[in-house]
Amino acid sequence: MALDPMESSTTPAAGPSTQPETAFEKWRSSLAQLTGLGLNPVEAKHRDERLAQERLEGDWNQCEKWKTGLMKSSPAVVFMMKHLTLSGCPFTAASIQCHPCPPTRSGGFSPDHGILLCQDRFFSKRHMEDTIVHEMIHAFDHCRFEVDWGNLRHHACSEIRSANLSGDCKWTRELRRGFYSFSKQHQACVKRRAVLSVEANPNCADKAMAERAVNEVWDSCFKDTRPFDEIY
């Protein structure tokens, strides 16, 4: 079809198109943001801050999603929530909070603040389940037995019970840590992890003191499975 002579005579001649260059710049910019290559120091800093914030938000969202699901469907978590309520210390979702942590821990319990879940330290939902149960046993002990956390024997007993009853020392977890044995593996794990926790107590001078505290209460506390009927 022929062009209208009037239209062709009044339309300016098109210059070189800038569209390919614009598309290329968008591609180059997105690749630089993805890889970090070709960015100046200011751009690189902004990129790192943005990625760090996205990781924090992603970790928090995943942690909250798993936590909410476990509080509804995990038999062990639901069981512990029931017994905490019966002991006069009910735990709600607000009592279990997700936050970033150092790489050496996955959770914690504070009588004043509840349970901490280290949002960036869980390799599976089952790992989080074990951690929640572990910390809930500490909460149960604090509520039911009025634990003095500055007393190493008290602390040792609760650490023995938590490691023993939470699933923290099952064989697959120990294998992941690089520890495995076909004879008394569970007991060895419980004792080792209890000593590590007590050693971190500000009132503990050294590993020998932590080991002594754990050994002094071992027999009675390892046998104490409350509120479970047996080792979970």
C-alpha positions in Angstrom: 0.0 0.0 0.0 1.5 3.4 -1.0 2.1 6.1 1.5 0.1 9.2 1.5 2.4 11.8 -0.3 1.3 14.6 2.0 2.0 12.5 5.1 5.3 11.4 3.9 6.3 14.9 3.0 5.4 16.4 6.4 6.8 13.6 8.6 10.4 14.2 9.7 12.8 11.5 8.7 13.3 9.2 11.6 16.8 9.2 13.2 18.6 6.2 14.7 16.3 4.5 17.2 17.2 4.8 20.9 15.1 1.8 21.9 17.8 -0.9 21.6 20.1 1.3 23.7 17.4 1.8 26.4 16.7 -1.9 26.5 20.4 -2.7 26.8 20.8 -0.2 29.6 18.0 -1.8 31.5 19.5 -5.2 31.0 22.9 -4.1 32.0 21.5 -2.4 35.1 19.5 -5.4 36.2 22.5 -7.7 35.6 24.7 -5.4 37.7 22.2 -5.4 40.5 22.0 -9.2 40.4 25.8 -9.9 40.3 27.2 -6.7 41.9 29.6 -6.3 38.9 30.1 -2.9 37.4 28.7 -1.0 40.3 30.4 2.0 41.9 31.0 1.9 45.6 27.8 3.9 46.5 25.7 1.6 44.2 27.3 -1.5 45.7 26.6 -0.3 49.2 22.9 0.4 48.4 22.7 -3.0 46.7 24.1 -4.8 49.7 21.8 -3.0 52.1 18.8 -3.8 49.9 19.7 -7.5 49.7 20.4 -7.7 53.4 17.0 -6.2 54.2 15.3 -8.6 51.7 17.0 -11.5 53.4 15.9 -10.3 56.8 12.3 -10.0 55.7 12.4 -13.3 53.9 13.8 -15.1 56.9 11.3 -13.5 59.2 8.3 -14.4 57.0 9.5 -18.0 56.8 10.1 -18.2 60.5 6.6 -16.8 61.3 5.0 -19.1 58.8 6.6 -22.2 60.2 6.0 -21.0 63.8 2.3 -20.4 63.2 1.9 -23.8 61.5 3.7 -25.7 64.3 1.6 -24.0 67.0 -1.5 -25.4 65.3 -0.4 -28.8 64.1 2.7 -30.1 65.9 1.6 -32.6 68.5 4.7 -31.8 70.7 4.3 -28.1 70.5 0.5 -28.2 71.1 1.1 -30.6 74.1 3.7 -28.2 75.6 1.4 -25.2 75.1 -1.4 -27.1 76.9 0.8 -28.0 79.9 2.3 -24.5 80.1 -1.3 -23.2 80.3 -2.2 -25.7 83.0 0.9 -24.6 84.9 -0.3 -21.0 84.9 2.1 -19.8 82.1 0.1 -19.7 78.9 2.2 -19.1 75.7 0.7 -17.3 72.7 2.2 -16.5 69.3 3.4 -13.2 70.8 5.4 -15.1 73.4 7.5 -16.8 70.6 9.3 -14.2 68.5 11.5 -14.5 65.4 14.7 -12.4 65.3 18.1 -12.6 63.6 20.8 -14.2 65.8 24.5 -15.0 65.9 25.4 -18.2 64.1 26.1 -20.1 67.3 22.4 -20.5 68.4 19.0 -21.3 67.1 16.8 -20.2 70.0 16.6 -19.1 73.6 14.3 -18.6 76.6 14.0 -15.6 78.8 11.7 -15.4 81.8 11.0 -11.7 80.9 10.6 -12.0 77.1 9.5 -15.5 76.3 11.0 -17.7 73.5 13.4 -16.4 70.9 13.5 -18.2 67.5 16.6 -17.4 65.4 15.0 -16.8 62.1 18.1 -17.2 60.0 19.4 -20.5 61.7 16.8 -23.1 60.8 17.5 -25.7 58.1 14.1 -27.3 58.3 10.6 -26.9 59.9 11.4 -30.0 62.0 14.5 -28.2 63.3 12.3 -25.3 64.4 9.9 -27.7 66.0 12.6 -29.3 68.2 13.9 -25.8 69.1 10.4 -24.6 70.2 9.9 -27.7 72.3 13.4 -27.4 73.8 12.7 -23.8 74.9 9.2 -24.6 76.1 10.6 -27.2 78.4 12.8 -24.4 79.9 9.7 -22.2 80.2 7.8 -25.1 81.9 10.6 -25.7 84.3 10.8 -22.0 85.1 7.0 -21.8 85.7 6.5 -25.1 87.5 9.7 -25.4 89.6 10.8 -21.7 89.9 14.3 -22.3 88.4 17.1 -20.0 89.6 19.0 -19.6 86.4 22.1 -18.3 88.2 22.3 -21.6 90.1 24.4 -23.9 88.0 22.7 -27.1 89.3 19.2 -25.7 88.5 20.4 -24.6 85.0 22.1 -27.9 84.4 18.9 -29.8 85.3 16.7 -27.8 82.9 19.3 -28.2 80.1 19.5 -31.9 80.6 15.7 -32.2 80.4 15.4 -29.9 77.4 18.0 -31.8 75.4 16.6 -35.1 76.4 12.9 -34.5 75.7 12.9 -32.1 72.7 14.3 -34.2 69.9 17.4 -32.1 69.9 19.5 -35.3 70.4 18.0 -37.7 67.9 20.4 -39.6 65.8 19.9 -37.6 62.6 20.6 -34.3 64.3 23.8 -35.7 65.8 24.9 -37.1 62.5 24.4 -33.6 61.0 26.7 -32.2 63.8 29.3 -34.8 63.0 28.7 -36.9 66.1 27.5 -40.5 65.8 27.7 -43.6 67.9 25.9 -46.9 68.2 26.2 -47.1 72.0 24.5 -44.5 74.3 24.6 -41.8 71.6 21.5 -40.1 73.1 22.9 -39.9 76.6 26.3 -38.6 75.3 24.5 -35.9 73.3 22.3 -34.8 76.2 25.3 -34.5 78.5 27.5 -32.7 75.9 24.9 -30.1 75.0 23.9 -29.5 78.6 27.6 -28.8 79.5 27.9 -26.4 76.6 24.8 -24.4 77.8 25.9 -24.3 81.4 29.4 -23.3 80.4 27.9 -20.2 78.9 26.2 -19.2 82.2 27.9 -16.0 83.6 28.2 -17.8 86.9 30.2 -20.6 85.4 34.0 -20.2 85.6 35.0 -22.9 83.1 34.1 -26.2 81.4 35.1 -28.3 84.5 32.6 -26.4 86.6 29.8 -26.9 84.0 30.6 -30.7 83.8 30.5 -30.9 87.6 27.1 -29.3 87.8 25.7 -31.5 85.1 27.1 -34.7 86.7 25.7 -33.8 90.1 22.1 -33.7 88.8 22.4 -36.1 86.0 20.6 -39.2 87.4 17.5 -37.5 88.7 17.1 -34.9 85.9 17.7 -37.4 83.0 14.9 -39.6 84.4 12.5 -36.7 84.8 10.4 -36.6 81.7 7.6 -34.2 82.9 5.2 -33.2 81.4 5.8 -36.1 78.9 5.2 -39.7 79.9 8.5 -40.7 78.2 11.3 -39.3 76.1 9.8 -37.6 73.0 
